[in-house]
């Protein structure tokens, strides 16, 4: 593959939604985001497949944290390292968290009891789960697929607020090259772009709220 091929591939994928075996989807967004912004969130990273190296996991996690640390829709983002440090002192809760994340990633089922406890213990209103994996794909020509997913859930209810994903088919040559790391990182950047762009208070809602604050007296409304 040519040196700049992936740059154009991901650019076109982001614009068209799919191209060259790449799909970039926002698969769920709560209809009204306004009640869920300006909240504290905690970043949880799922255990990746063996093919994704720990160094790459750390690089991706740091990129996500740096991008979202000042994201206006979060009041505060509890970093993955901070979550790990906290859970290392609470072994039972750590075990529950690992099971919770693994079950959610595999099945899409969120255990409300665990998410509620985790939110209270961490002081987080929301749980942000980052998941990336590489796995066989029987319906793909290449037989291998890379998936990067980001999920935002309300801790108290366990309800899904936002979920996006980037799926990319890989041929064996691409998998074996160092370029694989570039693919994973650029997939992460794409999904972060989608999240930052969509999970915010809609402009028309802000305008409506602003207009509600403008008080007009009867005399002003009906001047003599």
C-alpha positions as CSV (number, residue, x, y, z in Angstrom):
1,X,0.0,0.0,0.0
2,X,1.3,3.4,-0.8
3,X,2.7,5.7,1.9
4,X,-0.2,8.1,2.0
5,X,-3.0,5.7,1.1
6,X,-4.3,5.4,4.6
7,X,-4.5,9.2,5.0
8,X,-6.8,9.4,2.0
9,X,-8.7,6.3,2.9
10,X,-9.7,7.6,6.3
11,X,-10.5,11.0,4.9
12,X,-12.9,9.6,2.4
13,X,-14.3,7.1,4.9
14,X,-15.2,10.0,7.2
15,X,-16.8,11.9,4.4
16,X,-18.7,9.2,2.7
17,X,-19.4,6.9,5.7
18,X,-17.9,3.9,3.9
19,X,-15.2,3.4,1.4
20,X,-12.4,0.9,0.8
21,X,-13.8,-1.5,3.4
22,X,-14.0,1.2,6.1
23,X,-17.2,2.1,8.0
24,X,-17.6,5.0,10.3
25,X,-20.9,5.0,12.2
26,X,-22.6,6.8,15.0
27,X,-24.8,3.8,16.0
28,X,-26.6,5.5,18.8
29,X,-27.2,9.0,20.1
30,X,-29.7,9.9,22.8
31,X,-32.4,12.2,21.3
32,X,-31.8,15.1,23.7
33,X,-28.3,15.4,25.0
34,X,-28.9,18.6,27.1
35,X,-29.6,16.7,30.4
36,X,-26.4,14.8,30.0
37,X,-23.7,17.4,29.4
38,X,-21.5,19.1,32.0
39,X,-21.3,15.9,33.9
40,X,-18.3,14.1,35.5
41,X,-17.2,11.0,33.5
42,X,-14.7,8.2,34.1
43,X,-12.8,6.5,31.3
44,X,-12.7,2.7,31.2
45,X,-10.6,0.8,28.7
46,X,-11.6,-2.7,27.8
47,X,-9.0,-5.4,27.7
48,X,-7.8,-5.6,24.1
49,X,-7.2,-8.7,22.0
50,X,-3.7,-10.1,22.1
51,X,-2.8,-8.7,18.7
52,X,-3.0,-5.2,20.0
53,X,0.2,-4.4,22.0
54,X,0.0,-2.7,25.5
55,X,2.2,0.2,24.2
56,X,-0.4,0.9,21.5
57,X,-3.2,0.7,24.1
58,X,-1.4,3.3,26.2
59,X,-0.8,5.6,23.3
60,X,-4.5,5.4,22.2
61,X,-5.7,6.0,25.8
62,X,-3.5,9.0,26.2
63,X,-4.8,10.4,22.9
64,X,-8.4,10.0,24.0
65,X,-7.7,11.6,27.4
66,X,-5.8,14.5,25.9
67,X,-8.6,15.2,23.4
68,X,-11.4,14.9,25.9
69,X,-9.8,16.5,29.0
70,X,-11.1,19.9,28.0
71,X,-14.2,18.7,26.2
72,X,-16.9,21.2,27.3
73,X,-19.6,18.6,27.5
74,X,-17.7,17.0,30.4
75,X,-17.4,18.8,33.7
76,X,-14.5,16.5,34.6
77,X,-12.9,13.4,33.0
78,X,-11.4,10.9,35.4
79,X,-8.5,9.4,33.6
80,X,-8.0,5.7,33.0
81,X,-4.9,5.7,35.2
82,X,-6.8,7.4,38.0
83,X,-9.6,4.8,37.7
84,X,-7.0,2.0,37.8
85,X,-5.3,3.4,40.9
86,X,-8.6,3.7,42.7
87,X,-9.7,0.2,41.8
88,X,-6.4,-1.4,42.8
89,X,-7.3,-0.4,46.3
90,X,-10.8,-2.0,46.0
91,X,-10.2,-5.5,44.6
92,X,-13.8,-6.7,44.7
93,X,-15.0,-3.6,42.8
94,X,-12.1,-4.0,40.4
95,X,-13.2,-7.5,39.6
96,X,-16.8,-6.3,39.1
97,X,-15.7,-3.5,36.8
98,X,-13.6,-5.9,34.6
99,X,-16.6,-8.2,34.3
100,X,-19.0,-5.3,33.7
101,X,-16.9,-3.9,30.9
102,X,-16.2,-7.3,29.3
103,X,-19.9,-8.2,29.4
104,X,-21.0,-4.9,28.0
105,X,-18.5,-4.9,25.1
106,X,-19.4,-8.5,24.1
107,X,-23.2,-8.3,24.6
108,X,-24.2,-4.7,24.9
109,X,-25.9,-5.4,28.2
110,X,-25.1,-2.9,31.0
111,X,-25.4,-4.2,34.6
112,X,-27.2,-1.3,36.4
113,X,-26.2,-2.4,39.8
114,X,-22.5,-2.4,39.0
115,X,-22.6,0.8,36.9
116,X,-24.4,2.6,39.8
117,X,-21.9,1.4,42.4
118,X,-19.0,2.3,40.1
119,X,-20.4,5.8,39.5
120,X,-20.9,6.4,43.2
121,X,-17.5,5.1,44.2
122,X,-15.7,7.1,41.4
123,X,-17.8,10.2,41.7
124,X,-18.7,9.9,38.1
125,X,-22.1,10.6,36.5
126,X,-21.1,8.8,33.3
127,X,-18.9,5.9,32.2
128,X,-16.9,6.3,29.0
129,X,-15.8,2.9,27.6
130,X,-13.1,2.6,25.0
131,X,-12.9,-0.7,23.1
132,X,-10.7,-1.8,20.3
133,X,-10.1,-5.3,19.0
134,X,-9.0,-7.3,16.0
135,X,-10.9,-10.4,15.1
136,X,-11.7,-12.8,12.2
137,X,-14.5,-11.8,9.9
138,X,-16.2,-14.5,7.9
139,X,-18.1,-12.0,5.8
140,X,-15.0,-10.0,4.9
141,X,-12.8,-10.7,1.8
142,X,-9.7,-10.2,3.9
143,X,-11.0,-12.4,6.8
144,X,-9.7,-9.9,9.4
145,X,-11.4,-6.8,10.8
146,X,-10.4,-4.1,13.2
147,X,-13.0,-2.4,15.4
148,X,-12.7,0.7,17.5
149,X,-15.7,1.6,19.6
150,X,-16.6,4.3,22.1
151,X,-19.6,4.1,24.4
152,X,-20.9,6.6,26.9
153,X,-23.3,5.4,29.6
154,X,-25.2,7.0,32.4
155,X,-23.8,5.4,35.6
156,X,-27.0,5.7,37.7
157,X,-29.2,4.0,35.2
158,X,-26.7,2.0,33.0
159,X,-28.4,3.5,30.0
160,X,-26.5,4.1,26.8
161,X,-26.2,7.7,25.8
162,X,-23.8,7.6,22.8
163,X,-22.0,4.9,20.9
164,X,-19.8,5.2,17.8
165,X,-17.6,2.7,16.0
166,X,-15.1,2.4,13.2
167,X,-14.7,-0.9,11.4
168,X,-11.9,-1.6,8.9
169,X,-11.2,-4.7,6.9
170,X,-7.5,-5.6,6.9
171,X,-5.6,-7.8,4.5
172,X,-2.8,-10.0,5.9
173,X,-0.1,-7.7,4.6
174,X,-1.6,-4.7,6.4
175,X,-1.9,-6.6,9.7
176,X,1.8,-7.6,9.7
177,X,3.1,-4.1,9.0
178,X,3.9,-1.4,11.5
179,X,1.3,0.6,9.6
180,X,-1.3,-1.3,11.7
181,X,-0.6,1.1,14.5
182,X,-1.3,4.0,12.3
183,X,-4.6,2.5,11.3
184,X,-5.7,2.0,14.9
185,X,-4.7,5.5,15.9
186,X,-6.5,7.1,12.9
187,X,-9.6,5.0,13.6
188,X,-9.5,6.4,17.2
189,X,-9.2,10.0,15.9
190,X,-12.2,9.5,13.6
191,X,-14.4,8.2,16.4
192,X,-13.3,11.1,18.7
193,X,-14.2,13.6,15.9
194,X,-17.7,12.1,15.8
195,X,-18.1,12.2,19.5
196,X,-17.0,15.8,20.0
197,X,-19.1,16.9,17.0
198,X,-22.3,15.2,18.1
199,X,-22.4,14.9,21.9
200,X,-23.2,18.5,22.7
201,X,-26.2,20.7,23.4
202,X,-27.9,21.5,20.1
203,X,-27.7,25.1,19.1
204,X,-31.5,25.4,18.8
205,X,-32.0,24.2,22.4
206,X,-29.4,26.8,23.6
207,X,-31.3,29.5,21.7
208,X,-34.6,28.4,23.2
209,X,-33.2,28.4,26.8
210,X,-31.7,31.8,26.2
211,X,-34.9,33.2,25.0
212,X,-36.8,31.9,28.0
213,X,-34.5,34.0,30.2
214,X,-35.5,37.2,28.5
215,X,-38.4,38.6,30.5
216,X,-40.8,41.0,28.7
217,X,-43.1,43.0,30.9
218,X,-46.7,43.5,29.7
219,X,-46.0,47.2,29.1
220,X,-43.1,46.3,26.9
221,X,-45.1,43.7,25.0
222,X,-48.0,46.2,24.5
223,X,-46.7,49.7,24.5
224,X,-49.3,52.5,24.7
